[in-house]
Amino acid sequence: MPERQKVAVLISGSGTNMAALLYASRAEDCPYEIVLVASNKPEAGGLRLAEAEGVATFALSHKGMERAAHDIAMDAAIRRSGARWVALAGYMRILTDEFVARWEGRMVNIHPSLLPKYTGLHTHQRAIEAGDSHGGVTVHLVTAELDCGPVLGQTPVAILPDDTPDSLAARVLIAEHQLYSRCLESLVTRETSPEYLAQMVRERAMAMPEADEIMSHGMPCFGIVKGKKFAYFTADHHGDGRIALLVKISGPDEQAMLIEQDEARYFRPAYFGDGWIGIRLDLGDTDWDAIADWLRRSWRAVAPKKLTKLLDAADDF
């Protein structure tokens, strides 16, 4: 089994969702482990539970501190723990944009409504008053805009005729405990998931003018309609264990330079010759803006001038 991904959980209270994540992590096949439970409230009950379960804790009251200074201290504690992911579990603090930016794509939150409905507080009461048939729970990536990050998963929970906010909240909490660990597992493993990586490549390749996708030599292949190919996606295609993008380059000198620069990431793709480079996508630190640039450059290498002129005009605009 690959090394487990290290997760820090931030709480402000009893930490029931933290506990659900922690106990899910005890399964032998769980891809993550909780390495830190941190709180802005030293008296938070969840800290005591984490300590009893042998998990490191950190507490720092936010009272009397500037928000940015408190976030810096929390960030430092997370990084000392070795965590690469952050899960918010009832952490009742609005995070600074700087903190969110440091953990972009690696920080997840759980919210007790079916977003985009009912961001913020009093979600169950608002759902009942609106006459909704269902409340529910959403797990999403954290962005600077409150409760508006990309959704990773949702579970609807039926609203009964005699429901109160408390009775609905109790059932939604059950759904929260089920959903959060599954979404976290998917999130921390997607960087090595062929399906996820292929989709990330596909979105960027198909954004190029007149791009199409076919299967070629058993691999997803991206080219210009009725034209040449500019990228391939390979997932252990030759039994080499790599998940990678293959794109066009200028020739053997550039190929050799790239491989010498970072031999763990770049490689000479078998059967493709010196005009192509392989770029590994399964190392866990893929820069998707850089991948988009590689695809754009490779597309330009094969595109007819009428298309590159259109793209240049769009860029200038």
ABEGO torsion letter per residue (X at the ends): XBBBBBBBBBBABAGAAAAAAAAAAABAABABBBABBBBABAABAAAAAAAAAGBBBBBBBABGBBAAAAAAAAAAAAAAAGBABBBBBGBBBBBBAAAAAAABGABBBBBBBBOABGBEBGAAAAAAAAGBABBEBBBBBBBABBGABBBABBBBBBBBAABBAAAAAAAAAAAAAAAAAAAAAAAAAAAABAAAAAAAAAAAAAABBGBBBBBBGGBBBBBBBGBBBABBBBBGAAGAGBBBBBBBBAEAAAAAAAAAABAAABBBBBGAEAABBBBBAAAGABBAAAAAAAAAAAAAAABBAAAAAAAAAAAAX
